[in-house]
């Protein structure tokens, strides 16, 4: 074999090696992006669980004051149950939107009960729920940021080729339900 032939074989082997390493790097980047999305979703679920844990306490405290509003309280409890039992992120997003709407109605009705607004336990629970809602908002944003990174990797060239070969799929963004965009004003002075 000539020097030229041997040099070409070595060059081809080196190029193939570099290509394999590049594909491995893209694959590992996609795996990391997927894991980040899963971790951020777990954080969202954790904050949702905190809200779900506060709701029975709130319902228990307000039910004595709001004896005529049992239907609203039952809707909150039912929405909480659906949110807690949601399986996929898509199901959880929908269920949490329903829960937010039910809580919004409850908060609006609470405005009609001055004694309830003055209750120390209700005040404390409302503060905790408010802080939890802020954490939910931040968690959603972090989740959507990681979804964007994954989706960019899955859809952009050349990583889209590797993503297609290994069946990576874009993740679902968390979009605020229409019900949540019209949050009623809550004043518990």
N, C-alpha and C positions, 0 to 999 in steps of 0.2 A: 504494500500500500504506500502511496506517496504521502509526502508531508501535507500536501494540499488536501487530500482525501481524509487523512487523520484529523487535520485541523477543522474541517467541516463537521465531522462527526462529533468532536469535542464541543464545538460551537452549538450544534443542534441540541446536544445533551444539556449544556448550560442553559440555553434558552428554554427548553422544556422544564428544567428544574426551577428556573425563575417563574415561569408561568404557573407551575404547581404551587409554589410558595405564595404567589399572588392570589390564586384561587383560595388557598387555605386561609390567607389573611382576610379576604372578603367574607368567607364563610364564618370565620370566628367573629368578625365584626357584626354580621347578621345575628348570630347567636347572642352576642352581648346586647345588641339592641332589643331583641326579643325578651331577654331576661330583665332588662331595665323596664320595659313595658309591664311585665308581670310584677315586678317589685313595686312599681309606682301604683299599679292597680291594687295591690295588697295594702298599700298605705291608704288609698281611697276607701277601701272596704273597712279598714280599721277605724277610720273616722266616722264612717257611716254606722258602724257597730256602736260607737260611743253615742251617737245621736239616738240610735234605736234603744239603747239602754236608758237614756234619759226620759224618753217618751212615756213609758208606763208610770214613772214617778209624777210627771206633769199631769197625765190623765187622772191619776189617783187624787191628786190635790185639787184639781179643778172640777171633778165630777160632782162634788158636794155643792159647789156654787152654781154649776151650770146644769141643774136638773132638767131643764127644758131643752137642752141641747144634746141629748143622748145620741141622736143620729150622727151629729158631727164627731162626737167622741168615738163612736163605733167605726166611722170611716177612718179616723186616725189610727185606731188599733188595727183595723183590717189592712190599711196601707202599710203600716209598720211590719205586719206579719208577712206580707208579700215581699217587701224589701229585704227582710232578713232571710227569706227562703229563696231569693233569686240565685240562679246558678251562674250563668255567663255574665260577662260585663254588659252585654247588650240588654239582658233581662234586668240586671241591677240598675242600669241607667234609667230604663223605663219605670221601674218600680219606685226608684228614689224620686223621680219626677212627680209621680202620683202622691207619694208621701209628703213631699214639699208643698204640693197644692193643698192637701188635707191640713197640714200644719198651718199654712197661711190662713185658711178659713177659720181654724180654731183661734188663732191669734186675733183675727179680726173680730170674732164673736166675744173674745175676752174683754174687748174695749167696753162692752155694755155692762160689765160687772165691776163697779168701783171697789167693792170689798175684796174681790179676787185680785185686782191690781195692787191692792195694799198688802196682800199676804206676803210675808217674808219668804216662805218656802217657794212660792210662785216666782217671786223676784229673783231668788237665787237660781232656780231652775232656768228661768228665762236668760239670765246672764250666762249660764253654762251652755245653753243651747245656742246663744248668739256667738260665743267663742267657738263652739263646735262648727257652726255654719261657716265661720271665717276659715277654720282649718279645712273644711270640705272644699271651699273655694280654692285655697292654695294647693291642696292635693289634686284636685281636678286639673289645675294648670300644669303641675309637674307631670301628671299622667299624659296630658295632651302634648306636652313638649317631647316626652319620650316616644309617643306614638308618631309624632312628626319625624323624629330621627329615624325610627324604624321604617316608616313608609317611604321616606326619601331613599333609604338604602335599598328597599325592595323594588322601587320603581326607577331609580336612576341607573344609567349605564356607567360602568360595566357590571355593577353589583346585581343588577336585575337579571343578568344571565345566570349567575350563581344562585340567586334567589329562586329563579324558575326551576333550575336543575334540582334543588333541594326542597322545593315546595314551600318556600316561605311566603306568607300572605300578609297583606297590609292589615294593621290593627284598626279598630273602630275608635274614632274620636269621641270624647265625652261632649255632647252638645246639650246645652241647657234647654229643658223642655219649655214650651210656651207658657205653661202654668207658672213656672218659676220666675219668669221675667216680669210678672206683675205682682210682686210681693207687696202685701198690704203693710201699711205703716202700723207699728206696734208701739204704743206708749203706755208704760206701766208706772206712771207717776203716782 
